[in-house]
Amino acid sequence: MRKGIVLFTTLLLIMALMSVVMIFLNNTKETKDTITEEFALIQTNNLMSNLTEYFGKVSFDEESIFYGSKMPFSLPLDDSLINFNIDSASKYLNINNLTNAMKTKDNIAYDNFVTFLYKYQVRDPEFFINLLIDTVDKDSIDINSGSKSEIVIEKPIFRNGKIYNEKHFKIIKDYYFLQKNDPLIYDVPFDEIFSFSAPSFDINFASKELLKMYFYDANDYSLDQIAKHSEIYEKLSELPFDESYLDEISKKGRFGHTVSVKTEIIKVTMDFDYKTQFSSKVEFLYNTKNKTLTGYTILDIKIKE
């Protein structure tokens, strides 16, 4: 019964998307024999404009999001193809909260993050963490005098106060590389663990790496069970931990985070293959509660030969 409801909801989503895409394709008229990047950009934006309206007509619940994330779907229409992937946008730890938790250094958050970096053979985890701490604080003084961990001293236009986004974080990684000549920093899967704003993380989608970092004192068997994501946890009490442990986690949280079993914001990735002319890749966030679309980004556009 449960799977039937999920499949029906997913079918409604597909039907809504097919409707808007068909309208878009029928109303599109190429006026140029040679397709330009500007044309591709306009067409992609037109499609997204229509999608915004139709997403508002779809009802998302925990089951449709959970199972829908495991079943990416495609819409082949009129010699065009659109691939959709949905995922929770809250399955990460906020790197700003974690950095604030590491400021005193003599604590579990710091030790766990050092261990995590050593796992990927990062040469100088302490210096990298110093970069994060000196970025999140608002002063322009090296946390360790003379360590060159205050990027704003070397790059006056660099912004302190928090780590704002992936682009900002990349500047930190690039600076670390220049100082330590350590390319392994780029092999660390930060994108699987960290975001830049969420105060809680969605345990129904969290990676094993994140779970091990947060539930550092839980047994591996329990973490393996959660990380399989074979079932939805609708309450924290359903997690495979004992009652006292759950009580501590739910009341206090860790590293400035709380655990959530609700998926309010989803991340949608769309690959648009437009006839024989161009392809584009788009990413955006959709708030299933207030039905708003934000964070719209065109990741890539390619003109076909």
HELIX and SHEET records of a PDB file:
HELIX    1   1 ARG A    2  ASN A   27  1                                  26    
HELIX    2   2 GLU A   37  PHE A   55  1                                  19    
HELIX    3   3 GLU A   62  GLY A   68  1                                   7    
HELIX    4   4 ILE A   95  ALA A  101  1                                   7    
HELIX    5   5 ILE A  108  LYS A  119  1                                  12    
HELIX    6   6 PRO A  125  VAL A  136  1                                  12    
HELIX    7   7 ILE A  151  GLU A  154  1                                   4    
HELIX    8   8 GLU A  166  LYS A  180  1                                  15    
HELIX    9   9 PRO A  183  ASP A  187  5                                   5    
HELIX   10  10 PHE A  190  GLU A  192  5                                   3    
HELIX   11  11 LYS A  208  TYR A  214  1                                   7    
HELIX   12  12 ASP A  220  ALA A  227  1                                   8    
HELIX   13  13 LEU A  236  GLU A  238  5                                   3    
HELIX   14  14 GLU A  243  LYS A  252  1                                  10    
SHEET    1   A 5 PHE A  73  LEU A  77  0                                        
SHEET    2   A 5 SER A  80  SER A  88 -1                                        
SHEET    3   A 5 ILE A 265  TYR A 274 -1                                        
SHEET    4   A 5 PHE A 278  ASN A 287 -1                                        
SHEET    5   A 5 THR A 292  ILE A 303 -1                                        
SHEET    1   B 2 LEU A  93  ASN A  94  0                                        
SHEET    2   B 2 PHE A 194  SER A 195  1                                        
SHEET    1   C 2 SER A 200  ASP A 202  0                                        
SHEET    2   C 2 THR A 258  SER A 260  1                                        
END                                                                             
